[in-house]
Structures are given as structure tokens and as C-alpha cells.
Amino acid sequence: MAQRDSILGKQIHDALESVPELEDLGRQVKQTLHQAVLDGGPEVRNAVDMLHGTWLGHPLHPVLTDVTIGAWGMAALFDVLSMLGGGRASERAADTMLDIGTASAAATAITGLADYSTIPNNAIREGAAHGLLNITGFILNLISSGARKSGMRGLGVLLSSISFGILMISAWLGGELVYRKRVGINHNSRIRQPENWTTVIADADLQPLQPRRVEVAGEPVLLYRKGNDIFAIGAVCSHAGGPLDEGHFYDNCVQCPWHDSVFDLRDGSVVHGPSTFSQPLYEARVYNGDIQVRLVHDNH
């Protein structure tokens, strides 16, 4: 059954489609950012890996968004309480939470830009809108904080209220990116087979240093022979589904041709992002002239 948008969803999608320049601009920004990372050398790439969350085991950006949105949401709640008789204590709490959210938003935005630099092409429009709305909300909250400190509390509350509404639309787009566009999820999470040794191809059919894509238990597997070793990992990149068998192979690693994630062929682990998920790992052996594989279950 085809998915249907809610009334709000349809309105937002219609609004985005009415601005074709948004996708063009978003694509240019994405390509510029990604190329800058690749051209920046090992130090820059390692820093961006940290921003992606390769050390965390899943994307870092959603963790920080919880802090930012949570703080700004509490600020909105305390603003309401202050208007209902909460007094100065509620005002101070609102102002403090607003400042906490604004401070955390800077780190959140940096991780968001890192992830956006490798966003799949089918999600560029929503991703660009998500970023622009977040920047708008951030600026409004900065001005709101200044207005509150200058004694213009009414203006400050108005601006932060407008900002919160904008950020809720942005948060909805964030949900679209994850749940509809599958950005930031593990594209190999469903793999559970085979548990037993399974024959895939004849040993003679796998040439040294020549990647081979085979199907095992209904899933694509990458085979790669180097010296006396046969490596076997999932052939679909966990970041966005890129074909690793078409990637660049070097130093016991494979680099995805789509967004340049790098994985260690020996254990499927992430060497460089944007992927934060290891590749499914298979044991491989030669048996009676055939190559057999079986899944290593504790790899992802």
C-alpha cells in the first residue's frame, strides 16, 4: 500500500516542491562540504568522523537534538507558567533553559552539517529545509535571549514562541528524514542468516583482488581475496545502501562509491564515516573446491 502524507505533511511537501531552488542550493552545499572534508586530509576526516558519531555506534546528531529541543521546550513551558502566576522563579527558569538550548544548538548544528555533507540525494530537499529552519530558530532564540536580558521580556517570549513553532516543523522534517528517507539508519539491520556454512561460488571463480558480489540467504555479500585470505562482508553500505563491490579497495579496506564510508574488510568495522554502523561480517572458507560463508552474529 502506498504511503499517504498527513494533511500537515502534504502541506509541507507542497511548500518544499514550490521552491525548486532549495534542492539545487542544497546539493551545492552538500557537495562543497563533502569535498572539503575529503580534501582536508586525515586530521579533518578524523574530526568529522567524531561528529558523525563513529565512536558512538550510531549518529551523534540525534543525541544532541534531544538536549536542544528538550531545553527549548522546557523554556516554553516555564514561559507559560510565568504568565499563569509562576512569578520570577518561572521567568528565571525559562531564561536559563533557553540559554542552555541555544548553547547546545551550536554543537547540534555542527554535527548536522557533518551529516548533511553526505546526505543521500533523495533527501537533499528535506535536509536543506530542516537545516534552514533550525538556523532560523536558533537566530530567533539568540535575539530572544538578548531581549530578555535587556528588559524586553514580552518581545523575548514572542520571538522564542515563534522559534519553537518553527522548530517543531523542523523536527517533523527530521522525522521524515529518518523514517521515510531512511537517513542515519543501519541499512543492514535485518540480516540474521545464514547460521550454517553455505556454499556461494566455486573457489576458482574468485580471483585475487577482484571483488565479487554474491547472494547469500537473500542478501548481497561482498567477497574479496587477498593473498591467502578471503574476506566476506555485507555488500550494501550500512550508511545509505551503496554497492561496496563497486568501491575502492586499499589496505584491507573498501571505500563506498556513494558517500566514501570506509570499512575494514577483515572485521567489517567502520574506518571512516559517514557510516556509524559496522558491515555484517561473514566467516569464509574453502571446502571441497567451493567457497562457503556463514554470518558472524555479534558484529552489528
N, C-alpha and C positions, 0 to 999 in steps of 0.2 A: 504494500500500500504506500502510495506516495506521501511524503511528509507535507503537512499543511502548516503555514505560519499562523500564529495568533493574529488578532486584529492589530495589536501593537507591533508585532513582528513584521507584518506586511507593510505597515506604515513606515517603519524604519527602513526596510529594504527598498521600498519605493523611493524614499528620500535619498538613499545612497545611490541608487541607479540613476537618479536625475542629475547627478554630478559626476559625469564620466571622467572629468579631470582628476578626481580623487584617486582613482586607480592608477592613472598614469604617473601622478606625483608620488604615490605610494611605492610604485615599482622602482622609480628612480632613487628614492631614498633607501629602499631595501638594498638595491644593487650597490649603491655608493658605500653604505655601511659595511656590507659583507666584503667588498673588495678591500676596504680599508683594513679590516681585520686580517685578511689573508696577506696583505702587503706589509702588515706591521711587524712581522717576524714572530719568533717563538714567544717572546715576552708578552706581546699584545694578545696572541692567541690563547696563551695560558690564562691571562687575566679575564678574557671573555668567557673561557670555559668555566671559570669560577662564577661568573654572572649567569651563565646558563643553568648552573646547578649540577655539573657533572660529579662533583664531590658529594652531593646530597642524595643522588639516586633518583631524583625527579626534578622538574623545573623549579628554580628558586623564585621566580616572579610571583606565582600564586601565593606563596607563603607571605611575601611582603605585602601583597594587596590586602590580605586579611587584616594586617596591622593597620594599614592606612584607612581602609574603608571602615573598619571597626572603630577607630579613633574618631573619624569624622562623623560616623553615625551616633556615637555617644555624645559628641558635641551638639548635634542637632537635638538629641533627646534632652540634654541639660538646658539648651536654649528654650525649649518648650516648657520645661519645669520652671525655669526662671520667670517666664511670663505667666505661669499659673500660681505664683506666690512663693517660689523656691528661694527668692532673695539673692543676696550677694554670693552666697555659697554656690548656688547653681550657676551663676554667671562665671565665677572663677573656674569651676569645673569645666564648663563649656569652652572657655578660652584656652584652658590647659590642654584639653583633648583636641581642640582644633590645631594647636601648635604641634602637638605630638604627631597628628596625622599629616600635617604639612611637612614636618621634618622627615618622616618616614617615606613620604611620597617621592622625595628626591632619589633615594635608593631604589624604590619601586620602579621609577621611570627609567633608570639606567638599566636595570635588568630587563625591562620591557623592550628597550631599544635593542639590546643584545639579541633577544628572541626574535624581534621583528626583522633583524638583518637576515634571517634565514627562514622567514615565514613562507609556507607553500603559496604558490601563485594563486590558487583558487580562494585564498583567504586574505589577499592583499587589501581589498576594498574595506572589509570589515575591520582588519587590523589597523589600517590607516585612520579610519574614523574613531576607533577605540582610543588610539593614541592622541588624536587631536582633541577629543572630548576630555580626556584626562588632563591634558595640558591646560585647557580652558578652566576646568575645575580647580586645578592647582593654583593658577593665577588669581582666580576669584577668591580663593581662600587666603592667599597671601595678602591681598588687598583687604579682605575682611579682618584679618588679624591686626593689620595696621590701623584700620578704622576703630576697632575695639580699643586698642591701646591709646588712641587719640581722643577718646571720649565720645566717638560717634557710634555708639553701640547699636542703635537701630539700623544704620547703614550696614554695619558689620554683619548683623544677623540676617539681613535681607540678602547680602551677597553670598554668605555661606549657605543659605537656604537654596538659592538659585544653583549654586555649585553642587549641592547634594543631589538635586534633581537631575542635573547633567550627568553626574557620576553614576546614578542609577541606570541611566540609559547606556552609559559606557560599560557598566557591569553586565548588563544584559548582552551587549555585544561580546564581552568576554566569554560569556556562557555559550554564545553561538560559535565562537572560535574553537572552544574545546569540544562541545558536544555535537555540533553539526559539522564543523570543518575538520575536527579531529586534530587540532593543533596542540602539540605538547603531550600527547598520549603515547603509550607504547603500542606500536603497530604490530607487535609480535606477542602480545599478552595471552592470546588464546591457544598458543602451541603447547600441547601436552603429550604428543606421540612422536616417534614410536618408543616404547619402553624396551622392546627386544631388538636384537640385531636384525637389520633389514637390508637386503641387497638392493643396490641402486643402479650401478653400472659395472661393466667389466673393468678390471684393473687396467687393461691395455688402453681403454678409452679415455683415461685421464692423463694428459700429457703434462710434463713438468712446466710450471709457471704459466699454465693456461687455465684460467678459471672455467669451471663448468657448473651450470645450473641444472639441478635435478629436482624431481618432486618426490617427497617422502611423506607418507601419511597425509597427502593432500596439501602439503606446504612446500614452498620452494626452499632448497638448501644449496648453499654455495660450497663447492668442493675446490680445493686448491692444493696442488702437490708442489712441495719444495724440498729437494733432496730426498731423504728417506721418510719425510713426514707428509701426512695427508691431513689437511685442516678441513673442518666442516663446521660452518656456522649458518644461521639463517640468512637467506639471500635477500630478504626485504629489510631495508634500513628501518630501524625502530623509530627514527625521528619522523619521517614522513612517507615511508614506503618506497624509497628509491631502490633501483636494482643494483645491488652491490657487485653482482657478477660483471657489470659494465664499468666498474670503478677503476681506480688507480691503485696498483699493488706495489708496496715497497716495505722493506724492513719488517717482514712478518705482519704487515698491516694492510688494510684495504680502506680506501677513501671513497665515500659515496659520491657518485657523479652529480647528484642533485644539489646538496647543500654542504658537502665537504666534511660531514662527520667522518671520523677515523676510528676504526675498530681493530683490536689485536686479533689476528686470525687464530692464535693459539688458545685463547680462552673467551673470545667474544667481548671482552671488556672495552669500555669507551676510552680511547686515547685522546681524542679531541671532540668537542661538541660541534654542532648544537645538540646532538642526541645526548640524553642523560640516562638512557637505558641500554644495558648490555644486549648483544645479539644472542639469540638462542644458540647454545653450544651442543655439538654432537661429537660423540666418540666415533672414530673411523678406524677400520681395519681391513686388511686384505684377507679374504677367506676363499679358498678353492678357486682363485683366479678372479674373484669379484670383490668390489668394494662394498662393505657393509657399514651402516651407521646406526646409532641409537642416541636418543636425546639424553643430555645431562640435565637433570631436573632442577638442580639447585643454582642454575646460572642466572635466572632472571625472575 
